[in-house]
């Protein structure tokens, strides 16, 4: 029997293959595994931003309704197992090892073996089949049409949370092109729900739904009112419904509105979701790294905003929740991003609200060098210090935030979360 350590070593050994969009490898791998995806039912969720939060809320609601629910998200936040969850808990280490051993035996017979994300997709499917999930909340990795999660075809609902420019070198340089890639998850006859996007993107989603004989629904964000948000959670109304979520952030009101519409569509698809399950699920949802308070003295917040659309959402919260806690409305920033993101636009938008920044390099090949990011901030008039690692960046930024009485915002790649959290909690002053 493969051990957990051996499983992780095998998974890590495939990182060199990188990302290679295409359905051939995952389709072959699933066939060799007996097509586990065909024994499961999925709520497939794509989108530029918001898909993780929407997935977490739907998982929490469906579990509150009594269903056996699997949740697949990416990337992992603190440990590998948190991207494959069942019943609200990470996949156990022994189950991860067992599923990996089963997948490896098939992958090793392939002439063109899987990438690491394709491998993880297959591991999740094998595990979810073994534990007999009623439904799997199934988050896309990148795009949709050629993403390995699109190997599934037994979906009951297709959700596209938002469309904005991101991963343009892969998905396209316009919102229409990106929408077309995301719309690839839409299956014939399966209801489609769309959240945020410009008119051009919506037209692509709506037309694809019509071509595939799907009902089409757009989230009505004008129904959101009476928003009261603080660092402990958010209260608001969606139509006549009063809502409380323990998640912080104005953008979470829009994600919740999408989730509530998804619940209505799932009921229409035959799921039994009582009102009390919706309330209980929203009240108890947990989702790390989305404007999450890591410590309170000094105030340290982490947000996984890693593209301009995400930064714009984070800035809503900085202006409303953090600026009043600063002597001049500005925060101290720790930031690290991937080199393929539109970092110039992110820096430009963040600079007016940043008193000083410490730039870092996340531990990934695609990461932007911290010195280069620091220079971009300096060109916008922001004092910047470059550090090698997220931990070093937090250690440098905390005294500054404490001395100047400013909140510290750690922002950018989700790959930094574990290291940033550990460093913030380790600071003993």
C-alpha positions in Angstrom: 0.0 0.0 0.0 1.3 3.4 -1.0 2.0 5.8 2.0 0.8 9.4 2.1 4.4 10.5 1.7 4.9 8.3 -1.3 1.7 9.7 -2.8 2.7 13.3 -2.4 6.2 12.5 -3.8 4.5 11.0 -6.9 2.1 13.9 -7.4 5.0 16.4 -7.0 7.0 14.4 -9.6 4.6 15.5 -12.3 4.9 19.2 -11.6 7.5 19.4 -14.4 4.8 18.7 -17.0 3.2 22.0 -16.3 -0.3 22.9 -17.7 -1.2 21.4 -21.0 -4.9 22.1 -21.9 -6.7 19.3 -23.6 -9.2 16.5 -22.8 -7.4 13.5 -24.4 -5.3 12.5 -21.3 -7.9 12.9 -18.7 -10.5 11.1 -20.8 -8.1 8.1 -21.3 -7.2 8.1 -17.6 -10.8 8.0 -16.5 -11.6 5.3 -19.0 -8.8 3.2 -17.6 -10.2 3.8 -14.1 -13.7 2.7 -15.1 -15.1 6.2 -15.7 -15.8 7.1 -12.0 -17.2 10.4 -13.1 -20.2 8.6 -14.7 -21.3 7.3 -11.3 -21.5 10.8 -9.8 -23.6 14.0 -10.2 -21.9 17.4 -10.4 -22.5 21.0 -9.9 -19.9 22.4 -12.2 -18.6 25.9 -11.4 -16.3 28.0 -13.6 -15.5 31.7 -13.5 -12.7 34.2 -13.3 -13.3 35.1 -9.7 -15.8 33.9 -7.0 -16.0 30.3 -8.0 -14.2 29.1 -4.8 -16.5 31.1 -2.5 -19.6 30.0 -4.4 -18.4 26.4 -4.3 -17.9 26.6 -0.5 -21.3 28.0 0.1 -23.1 25.4 -2.0 -21.2 22.6 -0.3 -22.2 24.0 3.1 -25.9 24.3 2.1 -26.1 20.9 0.5 -24.5 19.3 3.6 -27.0 21.1 5.8 -29.7 19.6 3.6 -28.5 16.1 4.4 -26.6 15.2 1.2 -23.3 13.4 1.0 -21.3 16.1 -0.7 -17.8 16.2 -2.3 -16.0 19.5 -2.9 -13.2 19.9 -5.4 -11.3 23.2 -5.5 -7.9 24.5 -6.5 -5.2 25.3 -5.6 -4.9 23.9 -2.1 -4.6 26.6 0.6 -2.7 25.1 3.5 -2.2 21.4 2.7 -2.8 19.3 -0.4 -5.8 17.5 1.0 -7.9 20.7 1.4 -8.6 20.7 -2.4 -10.5 17.4 -2.1 -13.1 17.4 0.7 -16.0 15.2 1.7 -18.6 16.0 4.4 -16.8 19.2 5.2 -13.5 17.5 5.9 -10.2 17.1 3.9 -9.6 13.8 2.3 -7.9 11.6 4.9 -4.2 10.9 4.2 -4.7 7.2 3.9 -7.6 7.7 1.4 -5.5 10.1 -0.6 -2.7 7.5 -0.7 -5.1 4.7 -1.7 -6.7 6.8 -4.5 -3.3 7.9 -5.8 -2.0 4.3 -5.9 -5.1 3.3 -8.0 -4.7 6.3 -10.4 -0.9 5.8 -10.7 -1.4 2.2 -11.8 -3.4 3.4 -14.7 -1.4 6.5 -15.5 1.8 4.5 -15.7 0.3 2.6 -18.7 -0.4 5.7 -20.7 1.9 6.7 -23.6 1.2 10.4 -22.8 0.8 10.5 -19.1 -1.3 13.1 -17.2 -0.3 16.5 -15.9 -0.4 17.0 -12.2 -3.9 18.7 -12.3 -5.2 15.9 -14.5 -3.8 13.4 -12.0 -5.4 15.3 -9.1 -8.7 15.4 -10.9 -8.7 11.7 -11.3 -7.7 11.1 -7.7 -10.7 13.2 -6.6 -13.1 11.3 -8.9 -11.8 7.9 -7.5 -12.3 9.1 -3.9 -15.7 10.6 -4.5 -16.9 7.4 -6.1 -15.5 5.4 -3.2 -17.4 7.4 -0.6 -20.5 7.4 -2.7 -21.2 11.2 -2.9 -24.7 12.2 -3.7 -23.4 15.4 -5.3 -20.0 16.9 -6.1 -19.4 20.6 -6.1 -16.8 20.7 -8.9 -14.7 23.8 -9.4 -12.9 24.3 -12.7 -9.2 24.8 -12.6 -8.6 27.0 -15.6 -11.1 28.1 -18.2 -13.6 25.3 -18.8 -13.7 23.9 -22.3 -10.3 22.2 -22.1 -10.0 22.0 -18.3 -9.7 18.5 -17.0 -12.7 18.9 -14.8 -14.8 19.0 -18.0 -14.4 15.3 -18.3 -17.7 15.1 -16.4 -21.0 15.0 -18.3 -23.5 14.1 -15.5 -23.9 17.7 -14.3 -27.2 19.0 -12.8 -26.2 22.7 -12.9 -23.6 24.7 -14.7 -22.5 27.9 -12.9 -20.3 30.6 -14.4 -19.6 33.1 -11.6 -17.9 35.9 -13.4 -16.0 36.8 -16.6 -13.0 39.1 -16.5 -9.6 39.3 -18.2 -7.2 36.7 -16.7 -5.0 34.0 -18.1 -5.2 35.9 -21.4 -2.2 34.0 -22.9 -4.3 30.8 -22.6 -7.9 31.8 -22.7 -7.9 34.8 -25.0 -7.5 38.6 -25.0 -11.2 39.6 -24.9 -14.1 38.9 -22.5 -15.9 37.2 -25.4 -13.0 34.8 -25.9 -12.7 34.0 -22.2 -16.5 33.6 -21.9 -16.4 31.1 -24.8 -13.8 29.0 -22.9 -15.8 29.1 -19.7 -19.0 28.3 -21.6 -17.3 25.0 -22.6 -18.7 23.5 -19.3 -22.3 23.9 -20.5 -23.9 20.5 -21.2 -27.0 20.0 -23.3 -30.2 20.5 -21.4 -28.5 21.4 -18.1 -29.6 24.7 -16.5 -27.0 27.5 -16.7 -26.5 30.3 -14.2 -24.4 33.3 -14.9 -23.2 35.9 -12.4 -21.0 38.9 -13.3 -19.7 40.0 -16.7 -20.0 42.7 -19.3 -22.7 42.5 -22.0 -20.4 40.9 -24.6 -19.5 38.1 -22.2 -23.1 37.5 -21.2 -24.1 37.3 -24.8 -21.6 34.4 -25.3 -22.9 32.5 -22.2 -26.5 33.1 -23.1 -26.2 32.1 -26.7 -24.2 28.9 -25.8 -27.0 28.0 -23.4 -29.6 28.5 -26.1 -27.7 26.5 -28.6 -27.5 23.6 -26.2 -31.1 23.8 -25.2 -30.4 24.9 -21.6 -32.4 27.2 -19.5 -30.5 30.4 -18.8 -30.6 32.5 -15.6 -28.6 35.7 -14.7 -28.1 36.6 -11.1 -30.0 39.8 -10.2 -27.4 41.8 -8.2 -29.9 44.7 -7.9 -31.8 42.6 -5.3 -28.9 43.1 -2.8 -29.6 45.8 -0.2 -29.0 46.9 3.4 -25.4 45.7 3.5 -23.7 45.8 6.9 -20.2 44.4 6.9 -17.5 44.2 9.5 -14.4 42.1 10.2 -16.7 39.4 11.8 -19.0 38.8 8.8 -21.6 40.3 6.6 -25.4 41.0 6.9 -27.5 42.0 4.0 -30.7 41.3 2.2 -31.3 39.6 -1.1 -34.9 40.5 -2.1 -37.0 39.7 1.0 -34.4 37.4 2.5 -32.2 38.5 5.4 -28.8 36.9 5.1 -25.9 36.5 7.4 -22.5 35.0 6.4 -19.4 34.7 8.5 -17.3 35.7 5.4 -16.0 39.2 5.2 -16.3 41.3 2.1 -18.7 43.2 0.0 -18.0 40.9 -3.0 -19.3 38.0 -0.9 -22.8 39.5 -1.1 -22.7 39.0 -4.9 -21.4 35.5 -4.5 -24.2 34.8 -2.1 -26.8 36.1 -4.5 -25.5 33.7 -7.1 -25.7 30.9 -4.6 -29.3 31.6 -3.7 -30.2 31.6 -7.3 -28.3 28.3 -7.7 -30.4 26.8 -4.9 -33.6 27.7 -6.7 -32.3 26.0 -9.9 -31.2 22.9 -8.0 -34.6 22.6 -6.4 -36.0 22.8 -9.9 -33.7 19.9 -10.8 -35.2 17.8 -8.1 -33.0 18.4 -5.0 -34.7 18.8 -1.7 -33.1 21.9 0.0 -35.2 23.2 2.9 -35.0 26.9 3.7 -33.5 26.1 7.1 -30.7 24.3 5.3 -30.0 27.4 3.2 -29.8 29.5 6.4 -27.7 27.0 8.3 -25.4 26.4 5.4 -24.7 30.1 4.9 -24.3 30.8 8.6 -21.7 28.1 9.0 -19.7 28.4 5.7 -15.9 28.7 6.0 -13.6 29.7 3.2 -9.9 30.6 3.9 -7.9 33.4 2.3 -10.8 35.5 1.2 -10.4 38.8 3.2 -9.7 36.6 6.2 -8.5 38.1 9.4 -5.3 36.3 10.5 -4.7 38.4 13.6 -6.1 41.5 15.3 -3.1 43.3 16.8 -1.8 44.5 14.5 -4.7 43.8 12.2 -3.6 41.4 9.5 -5.9 40.4 6.6 -5.2 38.0 3.8 -7.0 38.1 0.5 -6.3 35.9 -2.5 -6.9 38.6 -5.1 -4.5 37.7 -7.9 -5.9 39.5 -10.9 -7.3 43.0 -11.6 -10.9 41.9 -11.1 -10.0 40.4 -7.7 -8.0 43.4 -6.7 -11.0 45.7 -7.5 -13.2 43.5 -5.2 -10.5 43.6 -2.4 -10.3 47.4 -2.7 -14.0 47.6 -1.9 -13.2 46.0 1.4 -10.1 48.0 2.0 -12.0 51.3 1.5 -15.0 50.3 3.6 -13.5 48.1 6.4 -9.8 49.0 6.7 -9.4 52.6 5.7 -11.3 53.9 8.7 -8.8 52.0 10.9 -5.8 53.8 9.4 -4.6 57.4 10.2 -4.9 58.4 6.5 -6.9 55.6 4.9 -3.9 53.8 3.7 -2.6 50.3 4.6 0.7 48.4 4.6 0.8 45.8 1.9 2.5 42.5 1.5 2.1 41.3 -2.1 3.3 38.5 -4.4 1.9 37.6 -7.8 2.5 35.4 -10.7 4.5 36.9 -13.6 1.7 36.2 -16.1 -0.9 38.3 -14.4 -1.6 42.0 -15.2 0.5 43.2 -12.3 0.8 46.7 -13.8 -2.9 47.3 -13.5 -3.1 45.8 -10.0 -0.2 48.0 -8.8 -1.8 51.1 -10.3 -5.2 50.4 -8.6 -3.6 49.5 -5.2 -1.1 52.4 -5.0 -3.5 55.2 -3.9 -4.4 53.1 -0.8 -0.9 51.8 0.0 1.4 53.7 2.5 4.2 51.1 2.0 4.6 47.7 0.4 6.8 44.7 1.0 6.9 42.6 -2.2 7.6 38.9 -2.0 8.1 36.0 -4.4 5.6 33.0 -3.9 7.2 29.6 -4.1 6.2 28.9 -7.7 8.1 28.9 -11.0 5.6 31.4 -12.5 6.1 33.9 -9.8 7.2 37.5 -10.5 10.5 38.5 -9.0 9.9 40.6 -5.8 12.4 43.3 -6.9 10.6 43.8 -10.2 7.2 44.1 -8.4 8.8 46.6 -5.9 10.0 48.7 -8.8 6.5 48.9 -10.2 5.2 50.3 -6.9 8.0 52.8 -6.7 7.1 54.1 -10.1 3.6 54.8 -8.7 5.1 56.7 -5.7 4.8 53.9 -3.1 7.8 53.1 -0.8 8.7 49.5 -1.5 10.9 46.9 0.0 11.6 43.5 -1.7 12.0 40.3 0.3 12.7 36.8 -1.0 9.9 34.9 0.8 6.4 35.6 2.1 7.6 34.8 5.6 10.3 37.3 5.4 7.9 39.8 3.9 5.5 39.5 6.8 8.3 39.8 9.3 9.4 43.0 7.7 5.9 44.5 7.3 4.5 43.7 10.8 6.7 46.2 12.7 5.9 48.9 10.2 2.1 48.3 10.5 2.4 48.2 14.3 4.5 51.4 14.4 2.3 53.4 12.1 -1.0 52.0 13.4 -2.1 50.7 10.0 -3.8 47.4 9.0 -1.5 45.0 7.1 -3.0 43.5 4.0 -1.4 40.4 2.5 -2.6 40.1 -1.0 -2.0 38.1 -4.2 -1.3 34.5 -5.0 -3.2 31.9 -3.0 0.1 30.0 -3.0 1.4 32.3 -0.3 -1.4 31.7 2.2 0.1 28.9 4.4 3.5 30.7 4.8 1.9 34.1 5.4 -0.5 32.7 8.0 2.3 30.9 9.9 4.5 34.0 9.9 1.6 36.2 11.1 0.7 33.8 13.9 4.4 33.3 14.9 5.0 37.0 15.5 5.0 37.3 19.3 5.0 41.0 19.9 
